[in-house]
Structure formats: C-alpha cells, structure tokens
C-alpha cells in the first residue's frame, strides 16, 4: 500500500509525463482526468461550506485535533482532512508541473500558442488553466 506522499509523487510524475504529449488538447484532456476526483470533492456542497468561513473550516477539520486532543478512528474529521489535503495537493501538482513545449514551433503547431504580443513574443496557454480557473475563486478563499 502506498503512503500519501508516494501517491502525490506518482501524481506529479503523471503530470510531468503529460508534458511529453506536446499536444494541447491531449494534455488538457489528461489533466482533466487527473483533476477529476479532486475537482468533484472540491466542488461538493460539504467542501464549499467548509471553506466559506474560519468557523466552518475549524468544524470541518475537527476542533479536537486542533486543540491537540486525541480523536477516535471513527471521527469524520479525519476523512475531511484527508480529502482537503488530496484536493490541494492535486491542484498544486497540476499547477506546478504542467508545461507547454519549450520549442516555439512545436508549441505553435500543437495548439499552445494563442497569439503574439506587439513585440512579437508568443503568448502561451497552459493546458491546466481552464480546469484550475474553475476553482480559483474558492481556492483563494482559503487565504482570505
């Protein structure tokens, strides 16, 4: 059985491997699949309520553990913390590791270049942006 850190390492490795597709639509589709389980949990009513306020977050994470008290194995807060961690690690891995091809000609021919600046520099699009942008507002609510 894999530890959580091993699972997250494998997830990051998958994202890194997807960079080798060198095809925007194929890579985007792959990243959507990787993000799917985390996006479903993140968009759930329970998670959205949890991130709506500090009090809700404390309740969701479990006040006992935050006070340093022991909790029993049946405490639902344990699952809540695991799900929150899974969502955040998945989104971070995809954001941090997904890339467009380094060679302009490859990037241009495979859909990564969406235009050029007035000075002629290419404007790239990251294959994870569409999916991550759907959750950006609620992600940022964690730091507000």
C-alpha positions as CSV (number, residue, x, y, z in Angstrom):
1,X,0.0,0.0,0.0
2,X,1.3,3.4,-0.9
3,X,1.7,6.3,1.5
4,X,0.1,9.6,0.8
5,X,3.4,11.2,-0.1
6,X,4.1,8.3,-2.5
7,X,0.7,8.8,-4.1
8,X,1.3,12.5,-4.5
9,X,4.7,11.8,-6.0
10,X,3.1,9.5,-8.6
11,X,0.5,12.1,-9.3
12,X,3.3,14.7,-10.0
13,X,5.1,12.1,-12.2
14,X,1.9,11.7,-14.3
15,X,1.7,15.4,-14.8
16,X,5.3,15.6,-15.8
17,X,4.8,12.7,-18.3
18,X,1.8,14.5,-19.8
19,X,4.2,17.4,-20.7
20,X,5.7,14.9,-23.2
21,X,2.5,14.7,-25.2
22,X,3.3,18.0,-26.8
23,X,-0.3,18.4,-27.8
24,X,-2.5,20.9,-26.1
25,X,-5.8,19.1,-26.4
26,X,-4.4,15.7,-25.5
27,X,-2.5,17.0,-22.5
28,X,-5.5,19.1,-21.3
29,X,-7.8,16.1,-21.5
30,X,-5.3,14.0,-19.5
31,X,-5.0,16.8,-16.8
32,X,-8.8,17.0,-16.6
33,X,-8.9,13.3,-15.8
34,X,-6.2,13.7,-13.2
35,X,-8.1,16.6,-11.6
36,X,-11.5,15.0,-11.9
37,X,-11.7,13.2,-8.5
38,X,-10.2,16.2,-6.7
39,X,-12.5,18.7,-8.6
40,X,-15.6,16.6,-7.6
41,X,-14.7,16.7,-3.9
42,X,-13.7,20.4,-4.1
43,X,-17.0,21.4,-5.8
44,X,-19.1,19.4,-3.3
45,X,-21.5,21.3,-1.1
46,X,-19.7,20.0,2.0
47,X,-16.3,21.3,0.9
48,X,-17.7,24.7,-0.2
49,X,-19.4,25.1,3.1
50,X,-16.1,24.2,4.9
51,X,-14.2,26.9,3.1
52,X,-16.9,29.5,3.5
53,X,-15.6,30.8,6.9
54,X,-13.0,30.1,9.5
55,X,-15.5,28.6,11.9
56,X,-16.8,26.2,9.2
57,X,-13.2,25.2,8.4
58,X,-12.4,24.5,12.0
59,X,-15.5,22.4,12.4
60,X,-14.7,20.6,9.1
61,X,-11.1,19.9,10.2
62,X,-12.1,18.8,13.7
63,X,-11.7,21.0,16.7
64,X,-10.3,18.2,18.8
65,X,-7.2,17.7,16.7
66,X,-6.6,21.5,16.5
67,X,-6.7,21.6,20.3
68,X,-4.2,18.7,20.5
69,X,-6.7,16.2,21.9
70,X,-6.8,12.7,20.7
71,X,-9.6,11.6,18.3
72,X,-11.0,8.2,17.7
73,X,-10.6,6.4,14.4
74,X,-14.2,6.9,13.5
75,X,-14.0,10.7,13.6
76,X,-15.3,12.0,10.3
77,X,-12.9,14.9,10.5
78,X,-10.1,12.6,9.7
79,X,-11.7,11.9,6.3
80,X,-12.3,15.6,5.9
81,X,-8.7,16.4,6.4
82,X,-7.6,13.7,4.0
83,X,-10.0,15.0,1.3
84,X,-8.9,18.6,1.8
85,X,-5.2,17.5,1.5
86,X,-5.9,15.4,-1.6
87,X,-7.7,18.3,-3.3
88,X,-5.0,20.8,-2.5
89,X,-2.1,18.5,-3.4
90,X,-3.7,17.5,-6.7
91,X,-4.3,21.1,-7.8
92,X,-0.9,22.2,-6.7
93,X,0.8,19.3,-8.6
94,X,-1.1,20.1,-11.8
95,X,-0.4,23.9,-11.5
96,X,3.3,23.4,-10.6
97,X,4.2,20.7,-13.1
98,X,2.2,21.2,-16.2
99,X,4.0,23.0,-19.0
100,X,3.9,23.8,-22.7
101,X,6.7,22.7,-25.1
102,X,9.9,24.7,-24.9
103,X,10.3,24.8,-28.6
104,X,8.1,27.6,-30.2
105,X,7.5,25.7,-33.4
106,X,6.2,22.6,-31.5
107,X,4.1,24.7,-29.2
108,X,2.6,26.7,-32.1
109,X,1.8,23.6,-34.2
110,X,0.2,21.8,-31.3
111,X,-2.1,24.5,-30.0
112,X,-0.2,26.0,-27.1
113,X,0.3,29.4,-28.7
114,X,-2.8,31.7,-28.8
115,X,-1.2,34.8,-30.2
116,X,1.7,37.2,-30.1
117,X,2.4,40.4,-28.2
118,X,3.0,43.7,-30.0
119,X,6.7,43.0,-29.8
120,X,6.3,39.5,-31.4
121,X,6.7,37.3,-28.3
122,X,4.5,34.3,-28.2
123,X,1.5,34.1,-25.8
124,X,1.2,30.6,-24.5
125,X,-1.7,28.8,-22.8
126,X,-1.1,26.3,-20.1
127,X,-3.2,23.1,-20.5
128,X,-4.3,23.1,-16.9
129,X,-5.6,26.7,-16.8
130,X,-9.2,26.0,-17.9
131,X,-9.8,23.5,-15.1
132,X,-7.9,25.3,-12.4
133,X,-9.6,28.6,-13.2
134,X,-13.0,27.0,-12.4
135,X,-11.8,26.5,-8.8
136,X,-9.5,29.5,-8.4
137,X,-12.0,31.7,-6.5
138,X,-12.8,29.1,-3.9
139,X,-9.1,28.2,-3.7
140,X,-8.2,31.8,-2.9
141,X,-11.0,32.0,-0.3
142,X,-8.7,29.8,1.9
143,X,-6.3,32.7,2.2
144,X,-8.8,35.5,2.6
